[in-house]
Amino acid sequence: MRKYLLLSLMSVLVLVLAACADDSDVDEDAAGDNGDDGDAATEESASGDIVVAMQDDAVSLDPHGSNDSASSQVRQNIYESLVQQDSDMELVPGLAEEWEAIEEDVWNLTLREGTTFHSGEEFTAEDVKATFDRVRDEAVASEVAFLFEMIEEVEIVGDYEVNLHTEYPFAPLPSHLAHNTGGIMSKALIDEDYQNALDEADVDMTADEYYEVREEGGDEYEDVMEQISEDLGSVISSNPDGTNHGMLEERNPGQETVLTRFEDFQGGERNFDTVTFRVIPEVSARLAELETGGVQVARDIDASNAQRVEEGDNTELLEQESLRTDYLGFNTQKEPFDDERVRQAIALAIDTEAIVEGVYDGMGISATHPIPPDVWGYDDSLDGQEYDLERAQELLAESDHPDGFSTELWVRDDQMIIDTALYIQESLSELNIDVQVEQMEWGAFLDRTGQGDQEMYLLGWTTVTADADYGLYALHHSDNFGAVGNRSFYANDDLDEALDNGRTESDEDARAEAYSTAQQIIIEEAPIAPIVHSNFSIGVDTDQVDGVELDALGDVRLENVTFNE
């Protein structure tokens, strides 16, 4: 049986509107359980162990340590953010019960009382301040700092109230706070992590003394920061301390991460005893485990195996339209990709509709813009990148490489991505471009593309906040070279200005105009070539469990899982 879930434009509009308004009228029951019905998990339901088969391992359990989808899947069960997205992508209360902009550059948040961390520490405003002070600390060098860099100060108003002061008006701040990397950690854990780094670097200073030095800035901060940066995060990665329904029981990197149910969780009942995220890179092996009952959920089902799941006696396919863009990236600081005519020619030589049908089996839509149509700020009046082989040949003839060239295309070890690469390889032969496809493990792929070793690469980006700022700023602003997101190492002053205007403007029309300008520049200069806005899909063993959900970010939701006896 196939269950096809649609992400409607209305859901995204609700999300964006909620991001700009007070959430004081959200249903109280929804506020307690990520917007889901807490009655779905009842005392009469059987409890059990859930195993989710993952293609990739989490890179880091530190919310500030990485921004990959596998880490997000695991961490969202450990940490709660101040604001959360429910399975329909609507903003709902998390650790903040209410939020509102009391000035253009000040957001007031009322925090949830009676909440404890897995360690037993009580959650207060101090933990909020410690979390956001840490992500913006240059010593941490977090690749997700761009999400929160507009926060200038976390003002503690009371034990359960904070004011977030921003450098400029920033309407989508609540959506940024809902990002999984905004998960709130206990101050006690953060203190321990800093103290460990100070001790490892033989710096004679307490964590509190370091915070004072950080606040003052200057040469002393720069000196200490350089000494401790290498060891920061090690304590948090190995011993995460959140407030969500799963607490770390065991982690075997490259194999599995096991969470056990947190009995003092404030967000409603859960039926599971443990959740295991097991790494099974090959899709055929994930499906074999699903069909034989070894796992209850298998993530990342590709188009070639979707029918197998649909027709299985005990399996169901959940498919979800997404906010994702899969794209071909060019390292614009390496020849010949420093020539925009070469990049434009390649973009025009790829028939993305043929890829959607032939590789993705229709599980997605052809991409012409750098962000998906359901993202706020998408401008459908712009002519996007579309297949035109004749024009591609003309552009390459006008470039410094009219006779073609040889290059490498880097991909991760995923069959659908490899098939896409092979299609691109064949397409570019029409331009006399000889493409060698190089496949590598996910972690190595991220490391090497973050360092700028690549020439061309295939990657994807999900606009988690459903706002163009997140979809464009990280990938295309010159401040974000490398692992932060701009792996094309593309710099354009006009684009930077448009992206800066888009995130600092308070007027919605002015923001939309800024993002229209940004999209036009990206389409014309082609630092990337959008390929497909792909659907997410998972397989579920319906003989064992019900209530598994899949959201538009590709994350498996376990809030309402029940076990079939």
N, C-alpha and C positions, 0 to 999 in steps of 0.2 A: 504494500500500500504506500502511496506517495502523498505526502502532505506538503503543499506548496504555500509558503508564507510570503505575503506581499508587504513590502515596506511602502506605505502610501505617502504621497506628498503631504497629506494632511498631518500625518504623524510628525514629519520633519518640521512643518510649520508650527505645530504645537510646541516642539522642542525649542525652536528659536524664540518664539514668543515667551516661553517660560524662562529662557535665559536672560530676558530683559525685565523680568517682573518679580515682585514679591510672590512667594509660594505659600502664603499663609492660609489659602483656601484649599490646599490639598487634603484629600480624604485622610482622616486620622488612621484608618486601618491600613491604607496604602503606605502611609508614612512609616509604619512599623515594619514593613516587609518588602522594601524595594518596589513598592507599587503592586505587589502580587497578593493573592488571596492566601492569608495565613491559614485558613481553614483547610487548604488542600492537603496539608500534612496533619493527620489526626492520630490520636493515640491508638485507634484501631488498626492503622496501617502497619504493615510489617516493616521492620527496619532491616538494613543490610549494608553491603559494601558495593560501592560504585567504582567501576574501572573505566576510565576514559582513555582510549588509544589516541596518542598524539603523533603527528608526523615528526615534530621537532621537540627538543627539550627546552625548558625555560632557560633563558640566558642568565637571568638573575632574579632572586626573590627580593632584592632591594628595589622598592618602587622607583628610586632615582637611578638605578643601575642600568636600565635598558628600556627600549621602547618597541619590543617585538611582540608579535601576537601570541606566541607560545607562553611567554612570561606573563602577559596580560591574563591569559586563560587561568593560570595557576594563582596569580596574586590576587585576582578579584575575589577569590574565595577566602583569602587570608585577611585582607584589609578592607576597611570601609572608607569611602571618601566623604567629604562634607556634603556634597550633593551627589546623587546617583541617577543613573538611567535605568528605567525598568526595561522589560523585554520588548516594549513598543517604542523604545528610545525616547520616552518622555522623561523630563527631569522630575525627580521626586526627592523628598528628604532622605538624607543619609545621617551622618553625624551632626549635621545642621538641620534643625527642625524648621527654621524659617530663614530667609535671606531677602534683603532688599537693598537697593542703591539709595542711600540717604543723602548722598551728594554725587556729583558726576564722577568723582574719583574716590569715593568711599562706599564700601559695601559693609553692611552690618549683618552679622550672622548670630542667631540664637542656637546654642549647642544642646545636644541631647544629654540629659542627666541620667545617672544610674547605670552608666556603661563602664565595663571593665575590659582591659586588654587581656590577652591570653595569659600574660604573666601575673595577672591579678592586680596590676596597677589601675587606678581609677583614671578614666578619661576626663580631661579638663582642657581649658583654653591653652594651658602651657604646652600641651602636646601639639596643638595646631600651630602655635608659634614656632616650636622647635622643628616641626616638619618642613614648614615653608622657609624658614631661615636656612635650613640645611640644603634644600634643593637649589637655592640661589647662591650658595657658598661656592666661590671659584675653586676652592680646594677639592670639592666633590667632583667638579667638572662634569656635571650631569648632562647627558645628551637630551634630557627633557626640560632643561632649565627654561627654554624658550616659551614653554607653556605658562610659566609663572613669573617670568622676569619683569612683568609690568607691576608686580606687587612690590611696593617700596617699603612697607612696614606692616607688621601684624601687631595691632594694638590690642592688648588684653583689657577688656572693659570690665569683666568679672570672671568668675570661675567658669561660667558657661555662656560667655558672650565675647565676641571679637569684632573688631573693625579691620577690614582689609583696605589699606590705603594704596591706591594705584598711581603710577607715574603719570598716567593719562587716562581719560575716560575709556573704558573697555567693556562694551556691552556684553560680549559672550563669556565673561568671566565665570558665571555659574557653570557653563558647559565645560570650561577648562577644569574647574574644580571637580567635575564628575569623571574626568579622565582617570584611568586606573593608576597612573603615576602620581596622582594626588592622594593616594591612600595614606591615611594618618597613622604614623608610628608613635609609639610611646616615647616621651622625652627620656625616660630612664634608659631605653635601648639606644637612643641617639647619643646620649651622654657616654654610655659604655663604648660605643663605636668610636667616638672621638678620642676617648681616653686611651683606648687600645692603640689607635694610630699614633698618638703622642708618645706613648710608651715605646712602641716599636721603633720610632724615629729618635728615641733618646732625647726628647724635648722635655725639659723640666718645667712642666706646666699642667695645670688641671684643665678639664674640659671647660669649666666656668671661666677660668682665666683666658682660655682661647677665645671664648665667645666675646669677651670684653675687647680683646685685641682685634677680633674680626670687626666689631662694631666701630672701632676707631680707624681701622684701615691703616694705610701707610706701609713703611718698609718692614716693620716687624711682622705684620700680617703676611706680607708677600713672602718673607723668609720662612715663616712657620708653615704657611700654606704649601710651599714647594716640598717641604720635608715630609709632611704627613699625607699628601694626596695619594700616594701609592697604596697605602694601607687602609684608607677610608672605605667603608662598606663591607669589610670582611665579616664583622660581627653581625651586621644586619642580614647579610645574605645567608649566613649559616644558622641564625636564630631569630627569624622574623617574629615581630610582636604586633599583631593587629587586633581588631575587635570583631572581625567577621566570623562566619559560622565554621570555618575550617582552621585548625591550628596544626602547625607542622609536627609530624610524628617521625618522618624519616625522609631523607633525600639521598638518592644515589645518582649523581650527575650522569647524564647520558642514558639512564635506564628508567628511573621513575621517581616521582615525588608523592609521598603519602601524607594526606591530611586526615586528622581525626575530628569528629564533631566537637565544637566548643559548647559545652553545656550551659555557659552563662551568656550565650548570644542573645542580644536584645531584640532581634528582628523577626522572631517567630519560630515555630517548631520546624525541625528538620528531621526527616526519616532516616537519612543515612548514618551509618556508624563511622565509615571511613570513605574517603574519595582518593583514589589512586590515579595519577596521571602517568600512564605508561608510554614510554617512547618506543614506537614501532614505525620506523621510517618508510618501509615499503607498504603501499596501499593494499596490495594483495594479501600481505600478512595481517594487516589490520582487519580486513574483511573476513579472513579465515577465523580470526579470534572472535569477531562479532557473531559469525554464523554458528560457531560451536559453543557459544556462551562464555568464552574466556573474558570478554569485555562486554559492557552494557552499551557503550557509546563509542563510535569510531568517527573521529574528526577527519576533515579534508578528503571527502569522497570526490574523486574526479569524474568527469563526464563519461569516461569509458567504462566506469564501474557503477554508475548510477542505476542503470536498469537492473543489474544484478541485485542491488539492495532492494529496489522496488518490488522485485518478483520473489524475494526470499520468503520462505514460509514464516519466519519469525522476525523479519526485519522490516523497518520502515525508513524511508528517506525523507529527511526534513531539508527543504531547500529554501533559501532566503535571499531575496534581492538585497544588494549591499550598497555601502557607501565607499566602495573600494575602486581604485584605479590601478590596473596592471599596466606597466609601461616599459618601453625600451629606453634606457638611459645612455647618454654619451658623456664621456669625460672630456669636457670642452677645453681642458688645459693640455690635451695631448693631440698631436697631429694624427689624422687629418680632421679631427672633430672640433678643432678650433676654428674651422671654416663653416660658417652657418649654412652655406650652400650645400655642403656635404650632408649636414644633419637634415636639412629640408628635403634633400633628394631621397635620403633613406626613409624618412617619414612618409613621403608620398608614394614610395615603391612598395609599401606593405598594405595589402588588402585586409584590413582588420575585420571586415564582415565575413570574409572567408575563414579567418582564424576562429571567430565566434562559432561559426557553423561547423567547421571541420575539426577543430581541436576541442572546443568547449561544448560541442554538441548542443548549441543554443542556450547554454546555461550562463547567460549574461547578455550584455548589449555592446555593440561596437563603440569604442571611445573615440571621440573627436576633440574633446576638451580635456584639460589637465585635471578637472574635478568632475564628479558625477552629477547628473541632472538634478538629483534630489538634495544636493547641498545648497544651502543658502548662499547667494552670490553668483551662482552659475548663470552665465549670460548666453541664452539660446539665440540671440540675434547675431552672434559672431559666427563667421564661417570657420569651422574647425578644420583640423587636418584630415584630409580624405584621400583615398587612393587615386593616383593619377600618374601612371608609369611614364607616359610621354613627357609630362612636365618634370618628373624626376630625372629623366635622361638629359633633358635640357639643362637643368640646374647643375648636374654633375659635370656636364661638358663645359659649363662656365666657371667651374671651380679650379683650384690648383691641382686637381687629381682627375682630369677628364678621362683617363684610361683605366680608372678604377684603382684598387689597392687591396692589400690583404690585411685582415684584422682579426681580433678575438672577440667572441661574445661569451661573457661569463654567466652561468646559471647555477642555481642551487639544484640539489639532487631531488627533483620533483618531476615526475613523468610528464605532466601537462605542460610545465614550463619548458622542459626539454623539447617536447613536440612543437611548442610555439617557436622555440629557437631554431629548430630544423626547418620550419616553414619560412622564417625570416632568412635563414641561410640560403634557401632555394630562391626566394624572391630577390635577394640582393645580387644573385648571380646575373640577373638581367641587367645590372649596372656594371658588370664585371668586377664586383666586389667579392673577394674570396673570404668567406667567414669560417673561422674555426671555432666550434662550440666547445667551451671548457666547462666541465661540471665539477662542483665542489660541495663539500659539506656546509650546512647552513651557517654554523658559527664562523668558519673560515671565510665564507662568502661575505658575511657582514663585516668582519675585521678587515679584509683586504679591500673591499669597495669603500669602506670608511677611510682607509688610508690613501685612496686614490690610485691604486695599482692598476685598475681596470681600463679598458678602452671602451667597450660597450658592455651593457649588463641588462638583465631583466629583473625587475623588482615590482613590488606593489605597495600601495599606501592606502590605508583606510582613513577617511576623514571622520574620525571618531566623534568630534563635536558637532558635525553636520553644518559647520560654518566654514566659509572659504578661507578664513584666516589660518585655520589648522591645515587645510588642504593645500595651501600654497606657500605659506611663510616658511615652514621648515624645509621644504624641498627646493625652494628657489631663491631665498634671500641669501646674500653673500656673507652674512654673519654666521651662516649655518653649514659651512663646508664640512663634509665628511659624515661621521656617524650620526650627527644630529638629524640629517636628512638630505642635505644638498650634496649627493654623491656624484652629481654631474659637475661639481665645482664651477658652477656658472655664476658669473657676476655681471650685473647690468644696473647702472645707477638709476635709470628710469624705472626699472622693475622694483628695485629696493624702495624707491620713493613711493610708488603705488602701494606696495605691501605695508610700508610704515603708515601711510595715510589710512589704509583700510583698518588697521588695528587701533589707531589713535582717534579716529573720527567718532563722534557721538551720533551724528545724523545718519540715519539708515540709508537714505538716498545717496549721500556722499560716499558712504562705505561701498555701496553697490557699484558706483561709478569707478571707484578705485580698483575694485576687484575685476571689473570689466577690462580696464586698462591692463592690469596684470595678466589676465588670460590672453589678451590680444598679443602682448609681447611674447609670451611663452609659445603661443601657437606659431607666430611668425619666425622666431629665432630658434625654436625647436631644440632646447637643451634636453628635452625628452620627447618621445613619440608615444602618445597614449595608444594603448592597444585594445583593452577591454575593461568594462565594468562588470567583473565576474560575480556570479552568484556564489554564496556559501552553501555547503551541504554537508550533512552528517548522517550516519547510519545509527539506528537505535534498535536494540533487541527488545521488542515489545512483549516477548514472553516473560521477560524479567522485570521491566520497569515501564512506568507511565509517567507523564508529566515533564519529560525532558523538553527544553525549549532551545531554540537557536535564534540569536538576535542579529541585527543588521551589521554588527561589528565582527561577526563570525564566532562569537563566544558561545559556548554551551552553558545554559543556565540550569542550575540544579535545585533552585528554591522549592519547586513544587513536585519533586520526584517522589513517587510512591513505588513500592515493591509489590509485585504480583506473587502471591503465595501459591 
